[in-house]
Amino acid sequence: MIKEFSLYFLAAFFEILGCYSFWVYFKLGKSYWFLILGVFSLIAFAYALTRVNLEFAGRAYAIYGGIYIVSSLLWLYFVEKQEFNRWDLLGSFVILIGVCIILLGNQK
């Protein structure tokens, strides 16, 4: 299960980095190198998500959706230097419970 969570968080990191790179280029007017970083990050995201040990893509994406939300809040805190509020923390907790139910209930 640790391997699965690691793959999901790795995929989330690359997806957020890829999208954030496009954000930085288009919204903040930074170098085109950010577009290149974004493309490679999104490729790494897609590859990492295919490494999870589930039979159906839809179920993998459902689990990933929860991990993505938690990862986005971590990005908010560590990269964008914004504090969590109680709703961020409560929502993340509820989401992680759902993720664990889906993941653990479908382990082979």
C-alpha positions as CSV (number, residue, x, y, z in Angstrom):
1,M,0.0,0.0,0.0
2,I,2.9,2.4,0.7
3,K,4.1,1.8,-2.9
4,E,0.6,2.7,-4.2
5,F,0.4,5.9,-2.2
6,S,3.9,6.8,-3.2
7,L,3.0,6.4,-6.9
8,Y,-0.2,8.5,-6.5
9,F,1.7,11.3,-4.7
10,L,4.5,11.2,-7.3
11,A,1.9,11.4,-10.1
12,A,0.2,14.4,-8.3
13,F,3.5,16.1,-7.8
14,F,4.3,15.9,-11.6
15,E,0.8,16.9,-12.6
16,I,0.8,20.0,-10.3
17,L,4.3,20.9,-11.4
18,G,3.3,20.6,-15.0
19,C,0.2,22.7,-14.7
20,Y,2.0,25.2,-12.4
21,S,4.7,25.5,-15.1
22,F,2.1,26.5,-17.6
23,W,0.5,28.9,-15.1
24,V,3.9,30.5,-14.5
25,Y,4.5,30.9,-18.2
26,F,1.1,32.3,-19.2
27,K,0.1,34.2,-16.1
28,L,3.4,35.4,-14.9
29,G,5.2,35.8,-18.2
30,K,8.2,33.7,-17.3
31,S,10.6,32.0,-19.8
32,Y,9.4,29.4,-22.4
33,W,11.5,26.9,-20.5
34,F,8.6,26.6,-18.1
35,L,6.5,25.2,-21.0
36,I,9.1,22.6,-21.6
37,L,9.2,21.7,-17.9
38,G,5.4,21.5,-18.0
39,V,5.3,19.1,-20.9
40,F,7.9,16.7,-19.4
41,S,6.2,16.9,-16.0
42,L,2.8,16.0,-17.5
43,I,4.4,13.0,-19.3
44,A,5.9,11.9,-16.0
45,F,2.5,12.3,-14.4
46,A,0.8,10.1,-16.9
47,Y,3.5,7.4,-16.7
48,A,3.5,7.3,-12.9
49,L,-0.3,6.9,-12.8
50,T,0.0,3.8,-15.1
51,R,2.3,2.1,-12.6
52,V,-0.4,1.7,-9.9
53,N,-1.6,-1.8,-9.2
54,L,-5.2,-1.6,-10.1
55,E,-7.1,-3.3,-12.9
56,F,-9.4,-0.5,-14.0
57,A,-8.3,3.1,-14.9
58,G,-11.5,4.6,-13.6
59,R,-10.8,3.3,-10.1
60,A,-7.2,4.5,-10.2
61,Y,-8.4,7.9,-11.3
62,A,-10.9,8.1,-8.5
63,I,-8.3,7.3,-5.9
64,Y,-5.9,9.7,-7.6
65,G,-8.5,12.5,-7.5
66,G,-8.4,12.4,-3.7
67,I,-4.6,12.3,-3.6
68,Y,-4.5,15.2,-6.0
69,I,-6.7,17.4,-3.8
70,V,-4.5,16.7,-0.7
71,S,-1.3,17.3,-2.8
72,S,-2.7,20.6,-4.1
73,L,-3.2,21.8,-0.6
74,L,0.4,20.7,0.2
75,W,1.5,22.7,-2.8
76,L,-0.5,25.7,-1.6
77,Y,1.4,25.5,1.8
78,F,4.9,24.7,0.7
79,V,5.2,26.5,-2.7
80,E,2.7,29.3,-2.5
81,K,3.3,29.8,1.3
82,Q,-0.4,30.0,2.2
83,E,-1.8,28.6,5.5
84,F,-4.3,25.9,5.8
85,N,-7.7,26.7,7.3
86,R,-9.9,24.3,9.2
87,W,-12.0,23.5,6.1
88,D,-8.8,22.5,4.2
89,L,-7.8,20.2,6.9
90,L,-11.3,18.7,7.5
91,G,-11.8,18.2,3.7
92,S,-8.4,16.5,3.3
93,F,-9.2,14.2,6.2
94,V,-12.5,13.2,4.7
95,I,-11.0,12.7,1.3
96,L,-8.2,10.5,2.6
97,I,-10.7,8.3,4.3
98,G,-12.5,7.8,1.0
99,V,-9.2,7.1,-0.8
100,C,-8.3,4.5,1.7
101,I,-11.7,2.8,1.5
102,I,-11.5,2.6,-2.3
103,L,-7.8,1.5,-2.4
104,L,-7.9,-1.0,0.4
105,G,-11.2,-2.5,-0.7
106,N,-9.8,-3.2,-4.2
107,Q,-6.3,-4.6,-3.4
108,K,-5.5,-7.9,-5.1
